[in-house]
Amino acid sequence: MVIFPLDANFGRLPGAEQDRELAILGSQANRAGLRGTAVAVWDAGYGHVGFRGPVKCYPFLSAINLRYVMANLNRELSW
């Protein structure tokens, strides 16, 4: 799994636009040599994390918070 922490505004985009953006992020991750399913996480407010990705990832994503994500970042991508 390749987790992308994104701005809270990502959560306000329509689902189809979120899917397009996530596909681009996944493609860029693959180009950088990262393998795994791309998922997006963001601050959904009130201490909750919003997330977008395959349903199979939901149990893990619903059990983490942004502090955990930020503490476990190990790569930065730019293009």
C-alpha positions in Angstrom: 0.0 0.0 0.0 1.3 3.5 -0.9 -0.4 6.0 1.3 -0.6 9.6 0.1 -1.5 12.2 2.9 -3.4 14.9 1.1 -5.0 18.3 2.0 -8.5 18.2 3.5 -9.9 19.7 0.3 -9.3 16.4 -1.4 -12.2 15.0 0.7 -14.6 17.6 -0.8 -13.9 16.7 -4.4 -16.5 14.6 -6.2 -15.8 10.8 -6.1 -14.9 10.6 -9.8 -12.3 13.4 -9.4 -10.9 11.8 -6.4 -10.5 8.5 -8.4 -8.7 10.4 -11.2 -6.3 12.1 -8.8 -5.6 8.8 -7.0 -4.9 7.1 -10.4 -2.4 9.8 -11.2 -0.7 9.5 -7.8 -0.6 5.7 -8.2 1.0 6.0 -11.6 3.6 8.4 -10.4 4.4 6.1 -7.5 4.9 3.2 -9.9 7.1 5.4 -12.1 9.2 6.1 -9.0 9.6 2.4 -8.4 7.0 2.0 -5.6 4.8 -1.0 -5.8 1.5 -1.3 -4.0 -2.0 0.0 -4.1 -2.3 3.8 -4.0 -4.6 5.2 -1.3 -5.3 8.7 -0.2 -5.8 9.9 3.4 -6.8 13.4 4.7 -8.0 15.2 7.7 -11.8 14.7 7.7 -12.2 16.9 10.9 -13.1 16.1 14.5 -10.1 13.7 14.8 -11.2 11.5 11.9 -9.2 10.5 8.9 -10.9 10.4 5.5 -9.6 7.8 3.0 -10.0 6.7 -0.6 -8.8 3.4 -2.0 -9.8 -0.2 -2.6 -12.3 -1.7 -0.2 -9.8 -4.3 0.8 -7.8 -1.5 2.5 -10.6 -0.1 4.5 -10.0 -2.2 7.7 -6.5 -0.9 8.0 -7.3 2.7 6.9 -10.1 3.0 9.4 -7.8 1.9 12.2 -5.1 4.6 11.7 -4.9 8.3 12.2 -2.9 11.1 10.5 -0.4 11.2 13.2 0.4 7.5 12.5 0.7 8.2 8.8 3.0 11.2 9.2 5.2 9.3 11.7 5.6 6.5 9.2 6.4 8.4 6.0 9.5 7.0 4.3 9.5 8.6 0.8 8.6 11.9 -0.8 7.5 12.1 -4.4 7.6 15.1 -6.6 7.2 15.6 -10.4 
